[in-house]
Amino acid sequence: MSDPVNDYALDTIWRSARTYNGWLDKDVPETLIRAVYDLTKLGATSANCSPARFVFIHSEEGKQRLAPHLSEQNRPKTMAAPWVCIIATDMMFHEKIPQLFPHNPGAKDWFEDKDKRKDTADRNGTLQGGYLMLAARALGLDCGPMSGFSQDGVDMEFFSNKEETKQWRSNFLCSLGYGDESTIFARSPRLAFDEACQIL
């Protein structure tokens, strides 16, 4: 059995972690972003289907392509972030099942039905987006997840021009960097166990 992680780790990943609206002028190297993905990819998904795709934007050119598709409220803080990740979902993820689930490559056929494939893609892709945030926090970064953007606009701008990305669909965005604590709000309430949970 594994021992629980210590309180410092729990504080870093959960208790003290917040959604940031502003960023310190501190470099985040590409090697750290790659390390975040290397943790993210280890998270569990159905049949290891791993439908999430991640577009990490760091360059000014990339941010300018993203800017027109952001809500007015989200644009300034997103442009100021060291990195912004488009968490997307590959709607043809099942094509990689033989690679990802080699002990049963025929599992690809489980997802031939378009509706079932979409349900699986949406569920597991979102799950992987959550893994990304936990991985980033575990490695000392802060996160600014958001959904205030035009999905159609982002998909057209970033995914429509290459054959390998034409079936990708944006899910949500997440800024990554070292957060400016002066930009966070007081933590909102959470539901108590008895309000949100049942034991049967």
TIPA-175620 format. One record per residue (C-alpha): residue number from 1; x, y, z. Coordinates in Angstrom, 2 decimals, always signed. Each point is the difference from the previous one (the first is absolute). Layout:
<nodes>
 drenmi    east   north      up
    NUM       X       Y       Z
...
</nodes>
This chain:
<nodes>
 drenmi    east   north      up
      1   +0.00   +0.00   +0.00
      2   +1.12   +3.55   -0.71
      3   +0.39   +2.48   +2.81
      4   -2.04   +3.24   -0.21
      5   +1.85   +3.03   -1.32
      6   +0.98   +2.56   +2.60
      7   -1.87   +3.17   +0.89
      8   +2.36   +2.15   -2.05
      9   -0.95   -1.93   -3.13
     10   -3.71   +0.19   +0.84
     11   +0.26   +3.75   +0.57
     12   +1.87   +0.47   -3.30
     13   -2.39   -2.01   -2.12
     14   -3.31   +0.60   +1.81
     15   -0.39   +2.12   +3.13
     16   +2.04   +3.05   -0.97
     17   -0.37   -0.34   -3.78
     18   -2.14   +2.69   -1.58
     19   -1.15   +1.24   -3.40
     20   +2.25   +2.90   -0.94
     21   -0.95   +3.12   -1.95
     22   +3.47   +1.55   -0.25
     23   +3.56   -1.15   -0.36
     24   +3.46   +0.82   +1.28
     25   +2.63   +0.98   -2.55
     26   +1.87   -3.24   +0.51
     27   +1.17   -2.32   -2.75
     28   -1.49   -3.48   -0.34
     29   +2.35   -2.13   -2.10
     30   -1.26   -2.38   -2.64
     31   +1.64   -2.87   +1.87
     32   -2.44   +0.58   +2.87
     33   -2.99   -0.01   -2.36
     34   +1.22   -3.29   -1.44
     35   +0.33   -1.39   +3.52
     36   -3.62   +1.02   +0.70
     37   -1.14   -2.01   -3.01
     38   +2.14   -2.98   +0.99
     39   -1.93   -0.18   +3.27
     40   -3.36   +0.76   -1.61
     41   +0.23   -2.88   -2.45
     42   +0.23   -2.51   +2.87
     43   -3.54   +0.73   +1.19
     44   -2.59   -2.73   -0.50
     45   -2.43   +0.07   -2.95
     46   -2.46   -2.58   -1.35
     47   +1.99   -2.71   -1.79
     48   +2.94   +2.42   +0.17
     49   -1.71   +1.86   -2.85
     50   +1.69   +3.32   +0.87
     51   -2.16   +2.23   -2.22
     52   +1.29   +3.36   +1.27
     53   +2.33   +2.05   -2.17
     54   +1.91   +2.97   +1.37
     55   +1.09   +3.12   -1.88
     56   +2.46   +1.95   +2.15
     57   +0.23   +3.62   -1.12
     58   +3.03   +2.04   +1.06
     59   +0.90   +2.22   -2.95
     60   -1.45   +3.44   -0.53
     61   -1.11   -1.11   -3.46
     62   -1.95   -2.91   +1.48
     63   -1.64   +2.22   +2.60
     64   -1.06   +2.50   -2.65
     65   -1.67   -2.81   -1.91
     66   -1.89   -0.95   +3.15
     67   -0.91   +3.53   +1.12
     68   -2.97   +0.67   -2.33
     69   -1.75   -3.12   +1.27
     70   +0.18   +0.88   +3.69
     71   -2.72   +1.77   +1.96
     72   +0.84   +3.61   +0.86
     73   +0.30   -0.89   +3.67
     74   +2.45   -2.84   -0.66
     75   +2.15   +1.66   -2.67
     76   +2.36   +2.17   +2.12
     77   +0.88   -2.67   +2.56
     78   +0.43   -2.64   -2.69
     79   +2.31   +2.16   -2.08
     80   +2.12   +0.69   +3.10
     81   +0.42   -3.67   +0.94
     82   +3.36   -1.62   -0.78
     83   -1.77   -2.97   -1.56
     84   -3.57   -0.76   -1.05
     85   -1.13   -3.53   -0.73
     86   -2.90   -0.89   -2.25
     87   -1.32   -3.24   +1.42
     88   -1.61   -1.68   -3.00
     89   -1.56   -3.35   -0.75
     90   +0.79   -2.21   -2.97
     91   -3.34   -1.32   -1.22
     92   +1.84   -2.73   -1.92
     93   +2.00   -1.09   +3.04
     94   -0.93   -3.64   -0.60
     95   +2.40   -0.19   -2.93
     96   +2.84   -0.09   +2.55
     97   -1.52   -2.75   +2.14
     98   +2.22   -2.74   -1.52
     99   +3.03   +2.04   +1.07
    100   -1.33   +0.90   +3.44
    101   -1.77   -3.27   +0.91
    102   +2.31   -2.56   -1.64
    103   -1.25   -3.03   +1.96
    104   -3.39   +0.50   -1.68
    105   +0.41   +2.01   -3.22
    106   -3.50   -1.04   -1.05
    107   -1.32   +2.36   +2.70
    108   +0.12   +2.62   -2.74
    109   -3.29   -1.48   -1.23
    110   -1.68   +0.85   +3.31
    111   -0.11   +3.61   -1.14
    112   -1.25   -0.34   -3.57
    113   -3.38   +1.42   +1.02
    114   +0.29   +3.78   -0.36
    115   -2.15   +0.87   +3.02
    116   +1.78   -2.44   +2.29
    117   +3.33   +1.30   -1.26
    118   -1.00   +3.60   +0.74
    119   -1.15   -0.86   +3.52
    120   +3.26   -1.81   +0.70
    121   +2.07   +2.79   -1.55
    122   -1.75   +2.76   +1.95
    123   +0.14   -1.83   +3.31
    124   +3.59   -1.16   -0.17
    125   +1.34   +3.12   -1.70
    126   -1.41   +2.16   +2.79
    127   +1.45   -2.39   +2.55
    128   +3.42   +0.45   -1.60
    129   -0.40   +3.76   +0.17
    130   -0.44   -0.39   +3.75
    131   +3.11   -2.16   +0.13
    132   +1.90   +2.79   -1.78
    133   -0.91   +2.48   +2.71
    134   +0.99   -2.36   +2.80
    135   +3.28   -0.79   -1.73
    136   +0.76   +3.70   -0.48
    137   -0.70   +0.74   +3.66
    138   +2.07   -2.97   +1.12
    139   +2.95   +1.43   -1.92
    140   -0.35   +3.45   +1.55
    141   -2.06   +1.79   -2.64
    142   -3.30   +1.80   +0.42
    143   -3.03   -0.36   -2.24
    144   -2.68   +2.22   -1.44
    145   -2.64   -2.26   -1.58
    146   -2.74   +1.68   -2.01
    147   -2.83   -0.63   -2.41
    148   -0.67   +3.57   -1.16
    149   +1.00   -0.37   -3.64
    150   -1.45   -0.85   -3.40
    151   +0.48   -3.71   -0.53
    152   -0.90   +0.27   -3.67
    153   +2.48   +2.83   -0.44
    154   +2.83   -1.85   +1.75
    155   -0.70   -3.18   -1.93
    156   +0.03   +1.84   -3.32
    157   +3.17   +1.92   +0.83
    158   +2.08   -2.82   +1.43
    159   -1.37   -3.30   -1.26
    160   -1.54   +0.41   -3.44
    161   +3.13   +0.33   -2.12
    162   +1.78   -3.28   +0.73
    163   -1.30   -3.46   -0.79
    164   +1.18   -1.41   +3.34
    165   -1.94   +2.62   +2.01
    166   -3.23   +0.32   -1.99
    167   -1.82   -2.26   +2.46
    168   +1.21   +1.88   +3.08
    169   -2.54   +2.06   +1.94
    170   +0.90   +2.53   +2.70
    171   -1.33   -0.75   +3.47
    172   +1.40   +2.68   +2.32
    173   +3.04   +2.22   +0.44
    174   +2.48   +0.13   +2.84
    175   +2.63   +2.67   +0.59
    176   +3.19   -1.24   +1.64
    177   +2.67   +1.91   +1.86
    178   +0.86   +1.39   +3.41
    179   -3.11   +1.71   +1.33
    180   -0.21   +3.49   +1.44
    181   -1.76   -0.49   +3.34
    182   -1.42   +3.52   -0.12
    183   -2.26   -1.07   -2.88
    184   -1.91   -2.83   +1.68
    185   -3.41   +0.34   +1.58
    186   -1.08   -1.30   +3.38
    187   -0.69   -3.70   -0.27
    188   -3.63   -0.70   -0.80
    189   -1.99   -2.41   +2.18
    190   -0.03   -3.72   -0.70
    191   -2.77   -2.50   +0.70
    192   +0.28   -2.02   +3.19
    193   +0.27   -3.78   -0.20
    194   -3.66   -0.54   +0.89
    195   -1.13   +2.44   -2.69
    196   +2.01   -1.58   -2.82
    197   +0.44   -3.62   +0.98
    198   -1.94   -3.11   +0.86
    199   +1.13   -3.21   +1.65
    200   -2.11   -3.02   -0.86
</nodes>
